[in-house]
Amino acid sequence: MRDKNISIGIVGASGYIGRQLLQRFQQSHVPVCGTYHRQNIPGLIHFDLLQPDFSFFDRPLPITHLIIASAANASLDKTAEHWEESYC
């Protein structure tokens, strides 16, 4: 039985893992809110981990559980070039 007080926020819902989680929660009728960074996907909210502002997760209903999934730079070359950002 599903807890009716659970709502989920997924940072990185435009990535492979985040997208799979988002779809699974939606199929289970669990309230879920997801974010994207570069890949604008309708229904998701823009979010930048370098300037995090989680206040949008309070609307339209408060998020009770937060999942951070695959919200990262997958390019090792870019990580090496911008190591200061990667270290955060």
The 8 nearest C-alpha neighbors of each residue, nearest first, counted from 0:
[[1, 2, 3, 27, 29, 5, 4, 28],
 [0, 2, 3, 5, 29, 4, 27, 28],
 [3, 1, 4, 5, 0, 29, 6, 30],
 [2, 4, 5, 1, 29, 6, 0, 30],
 [5, 3, 2, 6, 63, 1, 30, 62],
 [6, 4, 3, 63, 2, 7, 64, 29],
 [5, 7, 30, 62, 63, 31, 64, 29],
 [6, 8, 31, 64, 62, 65, 30, 32],
 [9, 7, 65, 32, 31, 33, 66, 62],
 [10, 8, 33, 66, 12, 67, 11, 65],
 [11, 9, 67, 34, 12, 33, 68, 66],
 [10, 12, 70, 13, 68, 17, 34, 35],
 [11, 13, 17, 18, 33, 34, 14, 9],
 [12, 14, 35, 11, 18, 17, 38, 15],
 [15, 13, 17, 12, 11, 18, 16, 69],
 [14, 16, 18, 17, 19, 13, 69, 12],
 [17, 15, 19, 18, 14, 69, 68, 20],
 [16, 18, 12, 20, 68, 14, 19, 11],
 [17, 19, 12, 21, 15, 20, 16, 13],
 [18, 20, 16, 22, 17, 21, 23, 15],
 [21, 19, 23, 17, 18, 22, 24, 16],
 [20, 22, 18, 24, 19, 23, 17, 25],
 [23, 21, 25, 19, 20, 24, 26, 18],
 [22, 24, 20, 26, 25, 21, 19, 27],
 [25, 23, 27, 29, 21, 26, 22, 28],
 [24, 26, 28, 22, 27, 23, 29, 21],
 [27, 25, 23, 28, 24, 22, 29, 21],
 [28, 26, 24, 25, 29, 23, 22, 30],
 [29, 27, 25, 26, 24, 30, 31, 23],
 [28, 30, 24, 27, 25, 31, 6, 5],
 [31, 29, 6, 7, 28, 25, 32, 24],
 [32, 30, 7, 8, 6, 29, 33, 24],
 [31, 33, 8, 9, 7, 43, 30, 34],
 [34, 32, 9, 12, 43, 8, 10, 44],
 [35, 33, 44, 43, 10, 12, 11, 45],
 [34, 36, 45, 13, 11, 46, 12, 44],
 [35, 37, 46, 45, 47, 38, 34, 39],
 [38, 36, 39, 35, 45, 13, 46, 47],
 [37, 39, 36, 35, 40, 13, 14, 45],
 [40, 38, 37, 35, 41, 36, 45, 43],
 [39, 41, 43, 38, 42, 13, 35, 44],
 [42, 40, 43, 39, 44, 35, 38, 34],
 [41, 43, 40, 44, 33, 32, 34, 39],
 [44, 42, 34, 33, 41, 40, 35, 45],
 [45, 43, 34, 35, 33, 46, 42, 32],
 [44, 46, 35, 36, 34, 43, 47, 39],
 [47, 45, 36, 34, 35, 44, 48, 51],
 [48, 46, 49, 50, 51, 36, 45, 52],
 [47, 49, 51, 50, 46, 70, 52, 36],
 [50, 48, 47, 51, 84, 87, 46, 85],
 [51, 49, 48, 47, 52, 46, 53, 87],
 [52, 50, 48, 47, 49, 53, 46, 54],
 [51, 53, 54, 50, 55, 46, 47, 48],
 [52, 54, 55, 56, 51, 57, 46, 10],
 [55, 53, 56, 52, 57, 58, 51, 61],
 [56, 54, 57, 53, 58, 52, 44, 59],
 [55, 57, 54, 58, 62, 53, 61, 8],
 [58, 56, 61, 55, 60, 54, 62, 59],
 [59, 57, 60, 56, 55, 61, 54, 62],
 [58, 60, 57, 61, 56, 55, 62, 32],
 [61, 59, 58, 57, 62, 56, 6, 30],
 [62, 60, 57, 58, 56, 63, 59, 6],
 [61, 63, 6, 7, 56, 64, 8, 57],
 [62, 64, 6, 5, 61, 7, 65, 4],
 [65, 63, 7, 62, 6, 8, 66, 5],
 [66, 64, 8, 7, 9, 67, 63, 62],
 [67, 65, 9, 8, 68, 10, 64, 7],
 [66, 68, 10, 9, 11, 70, 65, 69],
 [67, 69, 17, 11, 70, 10, 66, 16],
 [70, 68, 71, 11, 14, 16, 17, 67],
 [71, 69, 11, 68, 10, 67, 72, 14],
 [72, 70, 69, 73, 11, 68, 85, 48],
 [71, 73, 74, 78, 70, 77, 75, 85],
 [72, 74, 71, 75, 78, 77, 69, 76],
 [75, 73, 77, 76, 72, 78, 79, 71],
 [74, 76, 78, 77, 79, 73, 72, 80],
 [77, 75, 79, 78, 74, 80, 81, 73],
 [78, 76, 80, 74, 79, 75, 81, 72],
 [77, 79, 75, 81, 82, 76, 80, 85],
 [78, 80, 76, 82, 77, 81, 75, 85],
 [79, 81, 77, 78, 82, 76, 75, 83],
 [82, 80, 78, 83, 79, 84, 77, 85],
 [81, 83, 85, 79, 78, 84, 80, 86],
 [84, 82, 86, 85, 81, 87, 78, 80],
 [85, 83, 86, 82, 87, 81, 49, 78],
 [84, 86, 82, 83, 87, 78, 81, 72],
 [85, 87, 83, 84, 82, 81, 78, 79],
 [86, 85, 84, 83, 49, 82, 48, 50]]
